[in-house]
């Protein structure tokens, strides 16, 4: 009873940002009512750390290292038996605001097999640019992670075995932590050996080839593909601290990230083309179509299920849409609304994406993943014929690798 009450009180206080004085008053009132098993001070209840990790200088910025061990002790504070945890790690660059170069680079973790537990920061870099190098930025993290994986962790007298599930990053962060060339370089794909084609008129790279050999962990560690991996000024290969970990460095860093790949890239690109047009694709919605579609979106918001927390705004706000709005449009509203406003060929092409993503979004269709792979491939080939050979950005190309990640890690997180 007391353990459950203490846990629920702590979660309630943290979730609702209850002040120290208010929480102390509540604890005192509960004590007067005869509940003696709770601490007298709010700091004991919420487990306020006694020692705060110091901030150190790193390159042109500052680095704060909380530590994976501290995160796990906080996340598993109510643990009372041995367990195995599979950890996801998230690395991303986050601009502070639009009027400054300052940015955060956090290393976050969450427990894949305990999704109800909130993620926590292992470390945060803050500066006017990204961290000076992956080696400097990830060294402490990788060293501690390797030690915990080798020796485990004791929390509340329970032994915790730690395994790595996956690394989730946006495209620039993937390239940075692996010490490979940028995603839009000729050899920028982290999953296969496709060679990009640069189109001078549009000034961007395209990756239209689909049958290129896949990269392997062994080849990566032996630096077989020299044009893919970064080198120092003296020509020596840069070594990522992640290479010290017992992971499949090609397979465990995923591209099948529904937010970065499908919502904010592929779906956003298509809608932007249909609304604004492009140099190579002249078809776009007429103004009256935009008005009709916007009216449909507003009408649909009144009957969206409660699981969809954000309403979808009108198309004149497209540049301000959040990832969840693009996701709602891709998986729920688009197939209905677009039917009367896209040419038949383009509408059927969009349905390939809708069906492929739907099959990958639930374990219910786990036996249909080969079909999803074919649908993604047909979608990419259709993208070439509809939007042009130069339209296959790294995001469109990465649809070719989504099913491999889903087979390895399970359905897409929505």
Backbone torsions as a table, in degrees:
resi	resn	phi	psi	omega
1	UNK	NA	-52.1	-175.7
2	UNK	-66.5	-37.8	179.8
3	UNK	-65.4	-44.5	179.8
4	UNK	-65.6	-41.6	179.1
5	UNK	-64.0	-42.5	-180.0
6	UNK	-63.0	-43.2	179.8
7	UNK	-63.5	-46.2	-178.6
8	UNK	-65.5	-38.6	177.8
9	UNK	-64.6	-42.1	-179.9
10	UNK	-63.5	-46.4	179.7
11	UNK	-63.4	-39.6	178.4
12	UNK	-63.8	-44.2	-178.3
13	UNK	-65.2	-42.4	-178.7
14	UNK	-71.2	-41.6	-177.6
15	UNK	-65.1	-37.2	-175.2
16	UNK	-100.6	7.2	175.5
17	UNK	54.8	48.3	-179.7
18	UNK	-70.1	134.3	-178.1
19	UNK	-67.8	158.0	-179.8
20	UNK	-60.9	-44.0	-177.3
21	UNK	-65.5	-41.2	179.6
22	UNK	-65.1	-40.4	-179.7
23	UNK	-68.7	-38.4	176.1
24	UNK	-62.9	-40.8	177.7
25	UNK	-62.2	-40.6	179.1
26	UNK	-64.5	-44.2	179.8
27	UNK	-61.9	-39.4	178.7
28	UNK	-65.9	-41.5	179.5
29	UNK	-64.6	-41.3	178.6
30	UNK	-65.2	-36.5	178.1
31	UNK	-64.9	-40.6	178.9
32	UNK	-66.5	-24.3	179.0
33	UNK	-85.6	3.7	175.6
34	UNK	100.8	1.7	177.9
35	UNK	-89.2	100.5	-171.2
36	UNK	-98.9	-6.5	-173.3
37	UNK	-86.5	-3.1	179.8
38	UNK	-92.5	150.9	177.5
39	UNK	-66.1	159.7	-179.8
40	UNK	-85.9	-16.8	-174.9
41	UNK	-120.7	138.5	-176.8
42	UNK	-63.4	-28.8	-178.9
43	UNK	-65.7	-32.6	175.9
44	UNK	-72.3	-35.6	-179.1
45	UNK	-67.2	-48.1	-175.5
46	UNK	-89.9	2.1	177.1
47	UNK	59.9	51.6	176.1
48	UNK	-63.2	125.8	-178.1
49	UNK	-65.1	142.4	179.9
50	UNK	-80.6	-33.5	-178.7
51	UNK	-115.5	123.1	179.7
52	UNK	-95.7	126.9	179.5
53	UNK	-56.9	140.5	-177.7
54	UNK	-78.9	159.6	177.0
55	UNK	-98.7	132.5	-178.7
56	UNK	-120.2	159.2	177.9
57	UNK	-79.2	135.9	177.2
58	UNK	-139.6	109.0	-177.7
59	UNK	59.5	-127.3	178.1
60	UNK	-95.7	18.9	-179.1
61	UNK	-138.8	-162.3	-179.6
62	UNK	-127.7	149.9	-174.6
63	UNK	-131.4	128.7	176.8
64	UNK	-116.5	124.3	-177.8
65	UNK	-115.2	106.9	177.7
66	UNK	-78.3	-41.2	178.0
67	UNK	101.7	137.9	179.1
68	UNK	-65.3	-39.6	179.5
69	UNK	-59.4	-43.4	178.3
70	UNK	-63.2	-39.7	178.6
71	UNK	-61.8	-46.3	-177.6
72	UNK	-66.2	-36.9	178.0
73	UNK	-64.5	-35.5	177.7
74	UNK	-73.8	-41.4	-177.0
75	UNK	-70.4	-31.4	-176.4
76	UNK	-110.6	34.6	-173.6
77	UNK	-62.9	-25.0	-179.1
78	UNK	-100.8	13.4	-178.0
79	UNK	-65.2	135.5	178.1
80	UNK	-134.1	16.2	178.5
81	UNK	-157.2	160.3	178.2
82	UNK	-61.7	149.5	179.4
83	UNK	-156.4	163.9	174.2
84	UNK	-114.2	127.8	178.5
85	UNK	-115.7	137.1	175.4
86	UNK	-107.9	119.8	-170.8
87	UNK	-102.4	135.2	165.7
88	UNK	-96.2	144.4	176.8
89	UNK	-123.4	136.0	-177.1
90	UNK	-121.6	126.0	175.7
91	UNK	-127.3	131.5	-176.6
92	UNK	-157.7	153.1	173.2
93	UNK	-98.9	127.2	-174.4
94	UNK	-123.3	114.7	176.5
95	UNK	-67.0	140.6	179.9
96	UNK	-72.4	-46.1	176.0
97	UNK	-157.4	174.3	-174.7
98	UNK	-81.9	-11.1	-176.1
99	UNK	-102.2	12.6	-176.2
100	UNK	-149.1	157.5	176.9
101	UNK	-86.4	-7.7	-175.4
102	UNK	-64.0	141.8	-176.0
103	UNK	-151.2	155.2	172.2
104	UNK	-101.2	143.6	168.2
105	UNK	-125.9	90.3	179.5
106	UNK	-86.2	151.8	166.4
107	UNK	-111.3	110.0	-176.5
108	UNK	-109.0	157.0	173.9
109	UNK	-138.5	148.0	168.6
110	UNK	-140.9	161.5	-176.4
111	UNK	-95.0	113.0	-174.2
112	UNK	-62.9	-37.0	-178.1
113	UNK	-91.9	8.0	171.8
114	UNK	-137.0	67.7	-171.1
115	UNK	-66.3	-13.6	179.7
116	UNK	-75.6	-13.9	-179.3
117	UNK	-87.8	130.6	-176.4
118	UNK	-67.7	147.2	174.9
119	UNK	-69.5	156.8	179.2
120	UNK	-135.1	155.3	179.4
121	UNK	-84.5	127.6	173.4
122	UNK	-81.4	-40.5	-179.0
123	UNK	-157.7	158.0	177.3
124	UNK	-141.2	130.2	171.5
125	UNK	-105.0	139.8	178.5
126	UNK	-132.4	128.9	178.8
127	UNK	-173.2	-176.0	180.0
128	UNK	-83.2	-9.0	178.1
129	UNK	-147.3	177.5	178.4
130	UNK	-66.9	166.2	179.7
131	UNK	-54.4	153.6	-174.1
132	UNK	-59.8	-34.4	177.5
133	UNK	-163.4	158.5	177.5
134	UNK	-64.8	-34.9	-179.3
135	UNK	-61.1	-47.3	-179.4
136	UNK	-69.7	-42.8	-175.0
137	UNK	-68.4	-40.2	-171.7
138	UNK	-100.0	-3.4	-171.2
139	UNK	-60.2	-52.2	-179.3
140	UNK	-61.6	-44.2	-179.1
141	UNK	-60.4	-49.0	-176.7
142	UNK	-66.0	-39.5	-179.6
143	UNK	-64.0	-44.8	179.8
144	UNK	-68.0	-41.8	179.5
145	UNK	-60.7	-43.5	-179.9
146	UNK	-63.1	-42.0	179.6
147	UNK	-63.5	-42.6	-179.7
148	UNK	-68.2	-37.1	177.8
149	UNK	-65.6	-36.1	-178.0
150	UNK	-76.7	-36.0	-170.9
151	UNK	-115.8	-9.6	-177.9
152	UNK	74.2	-171.5	-176.0
153	UNK	-146.1	138.1	176.4
154	UNK	-100.1	119.5	177.9
155	UNK	-128.9	119.5	-178.7
156	UNK	53.0	41.0	178.8
157	UNK	68.4	8.6	174.9
158	UNK	-104.4	136.6	-178.7
159	UNK	-84.9	127.2	-179.2
160	UNK	-110.2	119.7	174.5
161	UNK	-96.3	130.3	-173.9
162	UNK	-110.1	131.1	174.3
163	UNK	-128.0	153.6	177.2
164	UNK	-90.8	130.2	174.8
165	UNK	-92.8	-62.4	-179.5
166	UNK	-162.4	162.2	172.4
167	UNK	-108.3	129.5	-177.6
168	UNK	-120.3	120.2	-178.0
169	UNK	-146.1	163.6	168.6
170	UNK	-80.0	176.7	-171.7
171	UNK	-61.8	-47.4	178.9
172	UNK	-61.8	-37.6	-179.3
173	UNK	-69.0	-37.3	176.3
174	UNK	-57.9	-48.0	-179.5
175	UNK	-62.7	-40.0	-176.1
176	UNK	-66.7	-50.0	-174.6
177	UNK	-72.4	-21.4	177.6
178	UNK	-92.4	-8.3	-176.7
179	UNK	60.5	48.6	176.1
180	UNK	-121.5	169.8	-177.2
181	UNK	-67.1	164.9	-177.0
182	UNK	-60.4	153.2	-178.8
183	UNK	-59.7	-25.0	-179.3
184	UNK	-102.0	17.8	173.0
185	UNK	-82.4	170.9	-178.8
186	UNK	-57.5	-40.9	-178.5
187	UNK	-111.5	43.8	-171.4
188	UNK	-84.6	-13.3	-178.2
189	UNK	-69.4	128.9	-178.1
190	UNK	-86.1	-5.1	-176.1
191	UNK	-109.1	-29.4	-177.7
192	UNK	-142.4	174.4	-173.3
193	UNK	-95.8	24.9	178.4
194	UNK	-56.9	142.8	178.1
195	UNK	-107.9	120.8	-177.5
196	UNK	-70.3	157.1	175.6
197	UNK	-116.8	126.2	-178.1
198	UNK	-92.0	126.5	179.6
199	UNK	-103.9	111.8	-173.6
200	UNK	-66.0	-37.0	-176.8
201	UNK	-64.2	-39.2	179.8
202	UNK	-94.6	-11.6	178.9
203	UNK	56.0	48.7	172.8
204	UNK	-152.3	167.1	-177.4
205	UNK	-93.4	144.6	175.8
206	UNK	-129.0	147.5	-176.5
207	UNK	-127.0	71.9	-172.4
208	UNK	-80.0	-13.8	-177.1
209	UNK	-77.2	138.7	-174.6
210	UNK	-114.6	-16.4	-171.4
211	UNK	-110.1	31.4	-178.5
212	UNK	-78.8	148.2	178.8
213	UNK	-58.6	144.9	179.4
214	UNK	-81.4	148.4	175.8
215	UNK	-72.9	154.2	178.4
216	UNK	-126.1	158.3	179.2
217	UNK	-61.7	-42.0	-178.9
218	UNK	-62.7	-45.7	179.7
219	UNK	-64.8	-36.6	179.6
220	UNK	-64.4	-46.6	-177.4
221	UNK	-69.7	-26.4	177.9
222	UNK	-90.6	1.6	176.9
223	UNK	58.1	44.4	-178.5
224	UNK	-69.2	-41.0	-177.0
225	UNK	-96.4	84.7	-171.1
226	UNK	-65.8	-27.7	-179.6
227	UNK	-77.0	-11.5	-179.0
228	UNK	-91.0	-29.4	-172.3
229	UNK	-104.3	141.4	-174.0
230	UNK	-70.8	150.3	177.9
231	UNK	-126.3	153.6	173.9
232	UNK	-75.6	176.6	179.6
233	UNK	-59.9	-33.8	-178.9
234	UNK	-83.1	3.4	176.2
235	UNK	92.9	-2.2	179.3
236	UNK	-80.1	143.0	179.2
237	UNK	-65.9	138.5	172.0
238	UNK	-77.1	137.1	-177.9
239	UNK	-110.5	121.6	177.7
240	UNK	-78.4	138.5	173.9
241	UNK	-57.5	-21.2	178.4
242	UNK	-64.8	-22.2	179.4
243	UNK	-69.0	-15.9	177.1
244	UNK	-79.9	-13.4	-176.1
245	UNK	-88.0	150.9	178.2
246	UNK	-79.7	69.2	-178.5
247	UNK	-130.4	162.6	168.3
248	UNK	-86.6	99.4	-168.3
249	UNK	-68.2	-18.8	174.3
250	UNK	-84.9	-47.3	-172.4
251	UNK	-81.3	-28.8	-173.3
252	UNK	-86.5	-6.8	172.2
253	UNK	-104.8	107.8	-164.0
254	UNK	-88.1	154.2	168.1
255	UNK	-106.5	-17.7	-177.6
256	UNK	-79.9	65.2	178.5
257	UNK	-106.9	108.8	-171.6
258	UNK	-60.3	-35.5	-178.0
259	UNK	-69.1	-57.3	-174.1
260	UNK	-73.4	-38.3	-174.4
261	UNK	-87.4	-55.2	-171.0
262	UNK	-83.8	-45.2	-173.1
263	UNK	-79.3	-58.7	-172.7
264	UNK	-84.5	-5.3	-179.4
265	UNK	-119.3	-70.5	-172.0
266	UNK	-66.9	-53.7	-178.1
267	UNK	-65.8	-39.7	178.7
268	UNK	-64.4	-40.3	179.2
269	UNK	-61.8	-46.0	-178.5
270	UNK	-63.4	-48.0	-179.3
271	UNK	-62.9	-38.1	179.0
272	UNK	-64.3	-40.1	177.3
273	UNK	-64.5	-44.5	-177.3
274	UNK	-67.4	-32.5	-178.3
275	UNK	-84.8	-42.2	-172.9
276	UNK	-107.4	-13.6	-174.6
277	UNK	75.7	177.5	176.6
278	UNK	-152.0	171.9	-177.6
279	UNK	-64.9	-35.7	-176.6
280	UNK	-97.6	-8.1	-178.4
281	UNK	-134.4	104.5	-169.8
282	UNK	-82.8	-19.6	-178.1
283	UNK	-70.0	132.5	171.7
284	UNK	-151.2	163.3	-179.2
285	UNK	-62.8	141.6	170.0
286	UNK	-72.8	162.6	-177.6
287	UNK	-61.0	-36.5	179.6
288	UNK	-70.2	-31.5	175.6
289	UNK	-65.8	-41.5	178.1
290	UNK	-60.2	-40.2	178.9
291	UNK	-65.7	-42.6	-179.3
292	UNK	-65.7	-46.0	180.0
293	UNK	-62.3	-41.5	178.7
294	UNK	-61.9	-39.3	177.6
295	UNK	-64.4	-40.4	176.7
296	UNK	-60.1	-44.6	-178.8
297	UNK	-60.5	-43.9	179.7
298	UNK	-65.2	-37.8	179.1
299	UNK	-66.9	-41.5	-178.4
300	UNK	-65.9	-27.9	-179.8
301	UNK	-60.6	-25.1	-178.0
302	UNK	-75.6	-14.1	-177.2
303	UNK	-127.2	18.5	176.2
304	UNK	-70.8	143.2	177.6
305	UNK	-66.3	160.1	-174.8
306	UNK	-66.4	-19.3	178.7
307	UNK	-67.0	-21.9	176.9
308	UNK	-93.8	107.3	-168.1
309	UNK	-85.6	-21.1	-175.0
310	UNK	-115.5	131.3	175.0
311	UNK	-71.0	154.0	178.7
312	UNK	-94.6	126.7	-177.9
313	UNK	-82.5	172.6	-179.3
314	UNK	-69.1	165.2	-176.5
315	UNK	-68.6	-22.3	177.3
316	UNK	-72.5	-6.9	174.4
317	UNK	-106.8	16.6	-172.5
318	UNK	-55.3	-39.8	-178.0
319	UNK	-67.0	-12.8	-179.8
320	UNK	-106.1	0.1	-179.3
321	UNK	-59.7	144.3	173.0
322	UNK	-90.6	167.1	-177.9
323	UNK	-57.7	-38.7	-178.5
324	UNK	-65.0	-28.8	177.8
325	UNK	-70.2	-42.7	176.2
326	UNK	-64.3	-36.7	179.8
327	UNK	-66.0	-43.9	178.2
328	UNK	-62.0	-39.9	179.3
329	UNK	-67.0	-43.0	-178.2
330	UNK	-64.7	-46.6	-169.6
331	UNK	-93.5	-18.9	-172.8
332	UNK	-128.8	-52.8	-170.8
333	UNK	-89.3	-37.2	-174.2
334	UNK	-55.5	-50.4	-178.2
335	UNK	-57.0	-32.0	178.8
336	UNK	-80.3	-48.7	-172.0
337	UNK	-73.1	-38.2	-172.9
338	UNK	-74.5	-16.7	-173.4
339	UNK	-56.3	-37.0	-176.2
340	UNK	-96.6	4.6	-173.1
341	UNK	-128.6	-11.4	175.4
342	UNK	-106.2	147.2	170.5
343	UNK	-55.2	148.9	-173.0
344	UNK	-54.1	-43.7	-178.1
345	UNK	-61.8	-43.2	-177.2
346	UNK	-72.5	-36.0	178.0
347	UNK	-64.5	-45.9	178.7
348	UNK	-63.4	-35.7	176.9
349	UNK	-63.6	-42.3	178.4
350	UNK	-63.3	-35.3	179.5
351	UNK	-63.9	-27.3	175.0
352	UNK	-60.2	-45.0	178.4
353	UNK	-65.0	-45.7	179.9
354	UNK	-57.3	-47.3	-178.0
355	UNK	-67.3	-42.3	-179.1
356	UNK	-63.0	-45.5	-179.6
357	UNK	-66.5	-39.5	178.5
358	UNK	-60.6	-43.9	179.6
359	UNK	-63.4	-30.1	-178.1
360	UNK	-89.6	-2.7	-171.8
361	UNK	-98.7	1.1	179.5
362	UNK	-151.0	145.4	177.3
363	UNK	-68.6	-14.8	-179.5
364	UNK	-59.9	-31.6	-178.3
365	UNK	-103.9	26.8	-176.5
366	UNK	-61.6	-23.5	178.1
367	UNK	-84.6	1.3	-178.5
368	UNK	-111.1	16.1	-174.7
369	UNK	-69.3	-30.9	175.8
370	UNK	-64.4	-37.4	175.3
371	UNK	-65.0	-41.8	178.1
372	UNK	-60.2	-40.0	179.2
373	UNK	-62.2	-41.1	177.8
374	UNK	-66.3	-39.0	179.5
375	UNK	-64.7	-41.7	176.7
376	UNK	-61.6	-42.2	180.0
377	UNK	-64.0	-45.0	177.8
378	UNK	-61.9	-35.4	179.5
379	UNK	-65.2	-44.1	179.8
380	UNK	-64.3	-44.0	178.5
381	UNK	-62.7	-40.1	176.6
382	UNK	-66.2	-33.8	178.2
383	UNK	-61.9	-39.1	178.6
384	UNK	-63.9	-46.4	-176.2
385	UNK	-70.4	-30.9	-177.6
386	UNK	-87.2	-46.2	-171.4
387	UNK	-105.3	-7.9	175.7
388	UNK	108.2	154.7	-179.3
389	UNK	-61.3	-28.3	-176.9
390	UNK	-84.9	4.6	-172.9
391	UNK	-93.7	-4.2	-174.3
392	UNK	-86.2	81.4	176.5
393	UNK	-67.6	173.9	179.8
394	UNK	-61.3	-30.3	179.0
395	UNK	-68.3	-47.0	177.9
396	UNK	-62.5	-42.1	178.1
397	UNK	-60.2	-39.6	-176.0
398	UNK	-66.8	-15.1	173.0
399	UNK	-59.3	-25.2	179.1
400	UNK	-67.1	-16.7	-176.2
401	UNK	-111.4	1.1	-175.4
402	UNK	-62.3	-46.0	-174.1
403	UNK	-64.5	-35.5	176.9
404	UNK	-58.5	-42.8	178.6
405	UNK	-68.1	-39.4	179.8
406	UNK	-65.2	-39.8	177.7
407	UNK	-63.2	-32.5	-176.9
408	UNK	-84.1	-39.0	-171.1
409	UNK	-115.3	-6.6	-177.9
410	UNK	100.9	-178.3	-172.5
411	UNK	-63.4	159.3	-180.0
412	UNK	-61.8	144.1	176.2
413	UNK	-81.6	120.7	-178.3
414	UNK	-114.2	NA	NA
